[in-house]
Amino acid sequence: MRIDKWLWAARFYKTRSLAAQELDKGRIQLNGHAVKPAHDIKPGDKLTLRQGQVQREVQVLGLSMQRGAAPVAQALYEESADSLEKR
């Protein structure tokens, strides 16, 4: 599954195009590396992303091809304890 679609489905960004822009700017890293919007993502991958001034570190738990309700989207990832503490 494409990383830009996953970021949209997990409700980190309102649109896929916003997710793609952030990926193109290098503000999102997958397993420590900057990637393009079409890069594949799989369960177990670690993402570092920034939303405004907030830096988040999450681990991918599941994949979804469609954007669902917030509880469904939150089940797709787990935020690290360090990331939660910083927020």
Stockholm file with secondary structure:
# STOCKHOLM 1.0

chainA/1-87         MRIDKWLWAARFYKTRSLAAQELDKGRIQLNGHAVKPAHDIKPGDKLTLRQGQVQREVQVLGLSMQRGAAPVAQALYEESADSLEKR
#=GR chainA/1-87 SS CBHHHHHHHTTSSSSHHHHHHHHHTTCCEETTEECCTTCBCCTTCEEEEEETTEEEEEEECCCCSSCCCHHHHHTTEEECHHHHHHC
#=GC SS_cons        CBHHHHHHHTTSSSSHHHHHHHHHTTCCEETTEECCTTCBCCTTCEEEEEETTEEEEEEECCCCSSCCCHHHHHTTEEECHHHHHHC
//
